[in-house]
Amino acid sequence: MLINEYSHTGDFKNPTIHLKTNGVFELSGRSLPENSKNIYEPVIEWLNTYKENPCSETILHFKLEYFNTSSSKLLYEIFKILNEIRTKDFKTTINWYHEKEDEDFMDEAKFLISNLDLDLTFIEIEEFN
């Protein structure tokens, strides 16, 4: 099935999301929505279609500076789909951006994927814009 690219423009409480058909995805900003399902269900639906015929390499640039508990549950669903793609022998990379010396956020990342067979690459930045 042919899919189009997906974009969601964020604001102070909602993330900016870009899902490209070339396998490069980006989540950025903050994720504090009133209803996380409204933000992430279209993303999960898109990824479920994408996983049927993924690119040879899928890259997620995870640039969220903060996310709440309800977002983390749906982010886990996204990581599960990426894990499914990886288990089909497709390369899957997660680049997790974090501010310098933010150990708590790195621990959160490790916890989120602890039950999955995914590799994280931590990329340190001075600060989020």
C-alpha positions as CSV (number, residue, x, y, z in Angstrom):
1,M,0.0,0.0,0.0
2,L,1.3,3.4,-1.0
3,I,1.4,5.9,1.9
4,N,1.9,9.7,1.9
5,E,4.2,11.5,4.3
6,Y,2.7,12.5,7.6
7,S,3.3,15.8,9.4
8,H,1.8,17.3,12.5
9,T,2.8,20.9,13.4
10,G,3.4,21.2,17.1
11,D,3.0,24.0,19.6
12,F,4.0,24.6,23.2
13,K,2.3,21.5,24.5
14,N,2.2,19.3,21.4
15,P,5.1,17.7,19.4
16,T,6.0,18.4,15.8
17,I,6.0,15.1,13.9
18,H,7.4,14.3,10.5
19,L,7.1,10.8,9.0
20,K,8.7,10.5,5.6
21,T,8.3,7.7,3.2
22,N,12.1,7.5,2.9
23,G,12.2,6.0,6.4
24,V,13.4,9.1,8.2
25,F,11.1,10.2,11.1
26,E,11.4,13.0,13.6
27,L,9.5,13.8,16.8
28,S,10.5,17.2,18.3
29,G,9.4,19.7,20.9
30,R,7.3,18.8,23.9
31,S,4.6,16.3,24.4
32,L,2.1,17.4,27.0
33,P,-1.2,17.1,25.1
34,E,-4.6,17.1,26.8
35,N,-5.4,13.9,24.8
36,S,-2.3,12.0,23.7
37,K,-4.4,9.6,21.6
38,N,-5.4,12.4,19.4
39,I,-1.8,13.2,18.6
40,Y,-0.3,9.7,18.4
41,E,-3.1,7.4,17.0
42,P,-2.6,8.8,13.5
43,V,1.2,8.2,13.9
44,I,0.7,4.6,15.0
45,E,-1.8,4.0,12.2
46,W,0.7,5.4,9.7
47,L,3.6,3.3,11.1
48,N,1.5,0.2,11.0
49,T,1.0,0.8,7.3
50,Y,4.7,1.6,6.8
51,K,5.9,-1.5,8.6
52,E,4.3,-3.7,5.9
53,N,6.8,-2.4,3.3
54,P,9.5,-0.5,5.2
55,C,12.7,1.1,3.8
56,S,15.9,-0.9,4.2
57,E,16.8,1.6,7.0
58,T,14.4,3.4,9.3
59,I,15.7,6.3,11.4
60,L,13.9,8.0,14.2
61,H,15.3,11.3,15.4
62,F,13.8,11.6,18.8
63,K,14.1,15.3,19.8
64,L,11.4,15.6,22.5
65,E,12.6,17.7,25.3
66,Y,9.8,16.5,27.6
67,F,6.9,14.1,27.5
68,N,4.2,13.3,30.0
69,T,3.1,9.8,31.2
70,S,0.2,9.5,28.8
71,S,2.6,10.3,25.9
72,S,5.1,7.8,27.1
73,K,2.5,5.0,26.8
74,L,1.9,5.8,23.2
75,L,5.6,6.4,22.5
76,Y,6.1,2.9,23.7
77,E,3.6,1.7,21.1
78,I,5.7,3.6,18.4
79,F,8.9,1.9,19.7
80,K,7.1,-1.5,19.5
81,I,6.4,-1.0,15.9
82,L,10.0,0.0,15.2
83,N,11.0,-3.2,17.0
84,E,8.7,-5.2,14.7
85,I,10.4,-3.6,11.7
86,R,13.9,-4.5,13.1
87,T,12.9,-8.1,13.8
88,K,12.2,-8.4,10.0
89,D,15.9,-7.8,9.4
90,F,15.5,-4.1,8.5
91,K,18.0,-1.7,10.0
92,T,16.3,0.5,12.6
93,T,18.1,3.4,14.4
94,I,16.8,5.6,17.1
95,N,18.8,8.8,17.7
96,W,17.8,10.1,21.1
97,Y,18.7,13.8,21.6
98,H,19.2,15.0,25.1
99,E,20.6,18.0,26.8
100,K,24.1,17.8,28.3
101,E,24.1,16.1,31.7
102,D,20.4,15.1,31.6
103,E,20.9,11.6,33.0
104,D,17.2,11.3,34.0
105,F,16.1,11.7,30.4
106,M,18.6,9.1,29.2
107,D,17.4,6.7,31.9
108,E,13.8,7.3,30.7
109,A,14.9,6.4,27.2
110,K,16.5,3.1,28.4
111,F,13.4,2.3,30.4
112,L,11.1,2.9,27.5
113,I,12.9,0.4,25.3
114,S,14.0,-2.1,28.0
115,N,11.6,-4.8,26.9
116,L,12.5,-4.3,23.2
117,D,15.4,-5.2,21.1
118,L,16.3,-1.7,19.9
119,D,19.5,0.2,20.0
120,L,19.6,3.8,21.1
121,T,22.2,6.3,20.0
122,F,22.4,9.2,22.4
123,I,23.2,12.5,20.9
124,E,24.1,15.2,23.3
125,I,23.1,18.8,22.6
126,E,23.7,22.0,24.6
127,E,20.0,22.7,24.9
128,F,16.7,22.3,23.0
129,N,15.6,25.4,21.1
